[in-house]
Amino acid sequence: ICREGHKGHYCASCKDGYSMDPFQVCKKCTATVVDSVLTVVAVVLVLVLVLGLNYFLKKKFGREGKGKAVLKRCKNGIKIMFA
């Protein structure tokens, strides 16, 4: 009676080899090495961008005064993006 990939009471959980998407639909897992590599590359790129921006702002504005205010705003913006 459950949809393909669903099981359990009210068909609310996924069978092995399936994962639930944000719309509560179980879809067949398609994780590959390419997906894992792309995820790692994306995380590394974000880290490099954040550290590079931090370095650039410190070098351009210095650690005190205007540079400190700019860094604080950037850090707050990043915290909001990932909250």
Salt bridges, closest charged atoms under 4 A:
ASP21 OD2 - LYS27 NZ 3.70
